[in-house]
Every structure is written in structure tokens, then in C-alpha cells.
């Protein structure tokens, strides 16, 4: 299991990869981790990534499915978390800490 803590504006978000599953939570709520299906997706952001979904009524479900398939194709958790870090950086998320296998978090520079 690998986790990354991101800052986006005043929000702190944690992303956790376990096997091919990707889970998210907001740090402020201290709640449970949620699968990607529970995340609010911005349609404009999805269209930037997948222009073919512009006029599709099921754009959210299709984008979620594509993201999960892409993660499953990657071989290791490290490869998956690297992809998530780089993808979220494009949208203004700043990675702060990396946590592997429950060990002490390390600052990302």
C-alpha cells in the first residue's frame, strides 16, 4: 500500500493505492476512504483528458472505467502512484508526503 497526501488550495487530500485499487479522502473530514466512483469529477477536466466524451451522457461512468482500466494495466503500486501524482499535478494538486506500507511519511520535493 502506498499513500500520497496532496494540497489543493486549502484542502488536503489523501490518495491511497492498494494493489490496483485507488482510494481517496479529504483529510479535514477524517472520514473513510472512498473509491473513485464517489469522487466529484469536473466535466471540463474529463473532456480535456477524453475529448470523445464531450457529448456523451454517461461521461462520468466511462471516465471512471477508463481510469480504473489504466491503473490495472500498470504492473506495480509504485508505477500507479507515480501516474496519479503526475496526473494530479497537471490540475494544480501539490504532492506533500509519500507513505509506503504504513511507514513514516516522507516529504516529496
C-alpha positions as CSV (number, residue, x, y, z in Angstrom):
1,X,0.0,0.0,0.0
2,X,1.3,3.5,-1.0
3,X,-0.4,6.7,0.0
4,X,0.2,10.3,-1.0
5,X,-1.0,13.5,0.7
6,X,-1.8,16.4,-1.7
7,X,-2.6,20.0,-1.1
8,X,-5.1,21.7,-3.4
9,X,-5.8,25.3,-2.3
10,X,-6.8,25.0,1.3
11,X,-7.8,21.3,1.0
12,X,-5.7,18.4,1.9
13,X,-6.5,15.2,0.1
14,X,-5.0,11.7,0.6
15,X,-4.8,9.2,-2.2
16,X,-4.1,5.6,-1.4
17,X,-3.1,2.8,-3.9
18,X,-3.6,-0.8,-2.7
19,X,-3.0,-3.4,-5.4
20,X,-4.9,-1.9,-8.4
21,X,-7.5,0.0,-6.2
22,X,-7.3,3.7,-5.9
23,X,-9.0,5.3,-2.9
24,X,-9.4,9.0,-1.9
25,X,-10.4,11.0,1.1
26,X,-10.3,14.6,2.4
27,X,-8.0,15.0,5.4
28,X,-10.2,17.6,7.0
29,X,-13.2,15.2,7.4
30,X,-11.1,12.4,8.8
31,X,-13.6,10.1,7.2
32,X,-13.2,6.8,5.4
33,X,-11.5,6.3,2.1
34,X,-13.9,6.3,-0.9
35,X,-13.4,4.7,-4.3
36,X,-13.1,6.8,-7.4
37,X,-16.8,6.3,-8.1
38,X,-17.6,8.6,-5.1
39,X,-15.5,11.5,-6.4
40,X,-17.0,14.6,-8.0
41,X,-15.5,14.8,-11.4
42,X,-15.3,18.1,-13.3
43,X,-16.7,17.6,-16.8
44,X,-14.3,20.1,-18.3
45,X,-11.3,18.2,-16.8
46,X,-12.7,14.9,-18.1
47,X,-13.2,16.4,-21.6
48,X,-9.6,17.6,-21.6
49,X,-8.4,14.1,-20.9
50,X,-11.1,12.3,-23.1
51,X,-12.4,14.7,-25.8
52,X,-14.6,11.9,-27.2
53,X,-16.8,12.1,-24.1
54,X,-17.9,15.7,-24.7
55,X,-21.5,14.8,-25.8
56,X,-21.8,11.5,-24.0
57,X,-24.5,11.4,-21.3
58,X,-22.5,8.7,-19.4
59,X,-19.3,10.6,-19.4
60,X,-18.6,10.1,-15.7
61,X,-19.0,6.4,-15.7
62,X,-16.9,6.0,-18.8
63,X,-14.1,8.2,-17.5
64,X,-14.1,6.3,-14.2
65,X,-13.9,3.0,-16.0
66,X,-11.0,4.2,-18.2
67,X,-9.1,5.4,-15.2
68,X,-9.5,2.0,-13.4
69,X,-8.5,0.1,-16.6
70,X,-5.4,2.3,-16.9
71,X,-4.4,1.5,-13.3
72,X,-4.9,-2.2,-13.8
73,X,-2.6,-2.2,-16.8
74,X,0.3,-0.9,-14.7
75,X,2.4,-3.5,-13.1
76,X,3.3,-2.1,-9.6
77,X,1.8,0.1,-7.0
78,X,4.7,2.5,-7.4
79,X,4.0,2.9,-11.1
80,X,0.3,3.6,-10.3
81,X,1.1,6.2,-7.6
82,X,3.6,7.9,-9.9
83,X,0.9,8.2,-12.6
84,X,-1.6,9.6,-10.0
85,X,1.0,12.1,-8.8
86,X,1.8,13.3,-12.3
87,X,-1.8,13.4,-13.4
88,X,-3.0,15.4,-10.4
89,X,0.0,17.8,-10.7
90,X,-1.4,18.9,-14.0
91,X,-4.6,20.1,-12.3
92,X,-2.8,22.1,-9.5
93,X,-2.5,19.4,-6.8
94,X,0.8,19.7,-4.9
95,X,2.1,16.4,-3.5
96,X,3.4,16.8,0.0
97,X,4.1,13.4,1.6
98,X,4.6,9.8,0.4
99,X,3.8,7.0,2.7
100,X,4.8,3.4,1.9
101,X,3.5,0.3,3.7
102,X,2.4,2.3,6.8
103,X,6.0,3.6,7.4
104,X,6.7,7.2,8.4
105,X,5.6,9.6,5.6
106,X,8.5,11.2,3.6
107,X,8.3,14.7,2.3
108,X,8.1,15.0,-1.5
109,X,10.3,17.6,-3.0
